[in-house]
Amino acid sequence: MSRAVAEVDLLAIAQNLKLIKAKTSAQVLAVVKADAYGHGLVPVAKAAVAAGADWLGTALLEEGIALRAAGVKAPLICWLTPLGEDLKTAVKNNIDLSISSLELLEEVIDAGRAANIVPRIHLEVDTGMTRVVCEVIGQSLLPKLLKRLKIMELKLLVCGLTLPGLMNQIKSLIKNN
């Protein structure tokens, strides 16, 4: 018998999200990765959406797929998407994907074609954290990726790839002497 007990107050989560929403006109993404930090992926995601979350974010694709299987329809991004993942299922389930390499971009384009659906991607730009699974899009690779996107213009038009955003993790907000 375990002595540890976690009581999750979904009402408190919803109230916290409403407080955040009241303080900004920006869209709010509720991060529910890692089983919503152990609080329960689906219940927390549903509570967040009901409280006004504009987006949900998961680290792993299987978390995003689980949310879709549970009927969660809110915009959703998965940001740790290594090569070889089930991208066709992601595209079919309207899950936005973070792109951290040219190879992953190619796989997403292929998945979109196979599903005959426009995939939505967010370019992951490394700004010093180097916390991506695949090849990092940093200062040297970003221009190559953008050039590749231009070169692939006809391919992108055929696929209908949509790029709603860029993302990164800031290494440090505190500047040391």
N, C-alpha and C positions, 0 to 999 in steps of 0.2 A: 504494500500500500504506500503510495507516494504522499509525502507531507506537503509537497509544493502544489499550490493551486493558483491558477490565473483566472481572474474574473474579468471578462471583457465587457465593457460598457459601451455598446454601440450608440447609445444616445449621447454619451460624452464625445465620442468620435464625431458624430454628426454635428453636435453643437460647436466643437472646435473648428470644423470645416466651415460652418456658417459664419463664425467669427472671422475667419480668414477671408472668406468671400466678401464680407461686409467692408473689409479694409482695402480692397483693391478692385480695379476694373479689369484686371488681367484675368485670363483664363487660369484655372487652378487644376493642377494634375495631382491626384492622390496616388502616392507610391504605395503599392500593395505587394511588393516583391517579398519573397521568402515567407509565404503564407501570411502576408500582411504583418510581417515581423512577429509571427507567432500568434497573432490575434485572430486568424481565420480569414483566408483569402476571399472566399465568396461572401460571407456575411459583412465583412468590412467594406469590400468593394461596393456591394449593394447599398450599404448605409451611406457611403461617401457619395455615390451617384444621387441617391435620394436627397441628400443634403446640399446638392448643387455642384459637385465635382464636375468639371468640364471634360476631364481626361482621367484615365487610369494608366498607371505605368507598372510594368513588371520587368524583372531582370530576364527571366527565362521564358522562352516561347511556350513551353508546356503550361506555364501559369496563365498566359494569355488565352490559350486554347481552352483551358479549364473554365475560365471566366465566360467565354463564349458558350461553352457547353451548358453552363449554369444559367444562360439566358441574359447575361449582362451585355447590353448593346452600346454602352458609352464608347466614345473614341478611346483607343487603347494603343499604347506603344510598348514594344518589347525591345530592350536595348542590348542584351547580350545574346547575339545571334551568330553562333559560329558557323563555319562552312559545313554543309551536309545536313542542316536542320530541315524539318518538314515545312519548307517555305510555301509550297503550294497550299497546304492547309491554312497557313497564316494568311495568305492572300485571299483565299476563299472566305475566311472568317473576318475580313476587314480589319486586320491587325497591322498597324504601322510598324515598320522595322527600322532599326538603327543600322546604318551601313558604315563599316569601319575598314573596308578594303575593296579594291577593284574586283577581286574574285567573288566576294559576296554580292556586290552589285550585279555582276553577271548572273549569279544564281537566282537573285530576286527577279531580274528581267525574264529569265527563262521560266520561273514559276508563274509569273504574270501571264506570259504567253500561253503556257500549258493550261492555265485556269481561265484564260480569256477574260481576265479582270485586271484593272489598273492598280498596280501596287503603289502604296504610299511609303516613301522612305524619308528618313532623317539622316543627314550626314553627320557622323560622329567625328568631331575635330579634336585631336589631342592637344591640350594646352599645358602639358607637363605631368599629368597624373599617370599616364601610360597604363591605364586600367581597362584596356579593351582586350577581348579574346583574340581577335584576328589582327592582321597587320594594321598598324596605327596610321590614321590619316593625320599627319603632322604637317609641319611647315613645308617639308619636301614633297610629300605625297599629295597634298590638297591640290596644288596646281595641276598635277598629272591627272587627278581624278576629274577636275573640272574640264580639262582638255579632253579627256576620254568621254565625258558626258557630251561635249560638243561634237566630237567625232562620231559618237553613237547616236546623233540626233535622229537619223532615220529609224534606227532601231528603237529609240525611245518613243518616237511617234507611233510606230507600229504597236509597241507594247503599251503606250499611253502612261508611262511612268510619271508619277506625281511626287514632287519634292516640297513638302510643306515646311520643312525647317532644318536647321543646323542645331547640334547639341554638343555640349562639352561638360567636363568637370573641372572646376577651377582648382588648381593645385594648392593655392594658399591665398587667403584674403588678408593675411597679416604679413607685412613686409618686415623682414628681419634686417638688422643693421648689417 
